[in-house]
Amino acid sequence: MPDDVEEFLAQRRYDEALERLLDRHEQQIYRMALLILRDAGLAEEATQEAFLKARRAFPRFDGRASVSTWLYTIARNTCLSALRRASRRRVTSLEDILEPAAPETPAADTELLRCVARLPESDRQVITLFYWEDRSVRDVARTLDLPEGTVKSQLHRARRALARMLEG
Amino acid sequence: MAELEDWEAQLDARLSRALPPPQLRPGFRQRLRRRIGQDTPRALWEGMPDLLHLSGGAVATLACAAVIPAAPSMTIATGVVATLATYVLMTAFRIALDDA
C-alpha cells in the first residue's frame, strides 16, 4: 500500500506532503542535526534547510527509495555540509546540548551525563538517540543509517561501558 | 542474575531521565513556511545568471556568425561549444562556492 505522502507527491499536492513529513519527521531530523552539529541554532537552521531542499526537490522525487529514506539522506547531507561550514566556529560541549530534564536534576544525572560524554563518538550518538527517540532501535538505525543489529550491539557496548564508569 | 537485571533497569531509568528529547523551538513551521514563500522569487532570481549566460552566448554567437567572414556553421559550432564549456565552468565554480 503506497505511503500517503507518496500519493500527495504523485498528485502534486506538495504543501500537504510537506505538512505530513513535518508531522512525522521534524523532531527526529532536528535531533539528528543536533547530534551532528552540537549547536541548537545550527541544528534548527539545518533542519529548515533540509525541509526546504526536500520541498524544492518534490517534483523530482522518483520513488526509488521511500520518502523517509530520501528525506533522511537530504537531511544528513545538509547537516554534513553545515558541519563543514561551521568547522571553524566554536562548538558547544555535549553537556550543553544534553540539557537536564529539570533545574532540580539530581547530581547523579550530571555524573551520568559526564559518563555519556566520555563514550566513543559512535556509541554516544547511538545511546543518546535511543533515549531521545523513546527507545526505538528502528528509528535510531534509520537516523544514523546503520543496520538495526549494529545499533543493538553498540547500545549493549555503551551500557556496559557506562556501568563500568559508574562503578569505578 | 536478577540483581544484574535490576541494576540495568535502574541504569535505563536514569538514562531516560538524563536524556530528555530536545524539541524544536515553537514557531519552527511558521519560519519554514516564510522561507518557502520567499523561495519561489529567489529561485527565479537565482536562475538569472544561467539565463543571461546562455542567452548572451547565443546572441554573441549569432552576431559573430553574421560579422565574421567565415563559414557560419563553423562560427556557430565554435560559439555553442564555448558557451557550453564556460557554462560548465561557471556551474562547477558555483557548486564549489556553495560547499565552501
Interface residues (C-beta under 8 A of the other chain):
Chain A: L18 L22 E26 Q27 Y30 R31 L34 A40 E44 T47 Q48 F51 L52 R55 R56 S81 R84 R85 I97 L98 E99 P100 A101 T105 A108 D109 L112 L113 V116 I127 T128 Y131 W132 E133 D134 R135 R159 L162 A163 L166
Chain B: W7 E8 L11 R14 L15 S16 R17 A18 L19 P20 P21 P22 Q23 L24 R25 F28 R29 R31 L32 R35 I36 D39 A43 D99 A100
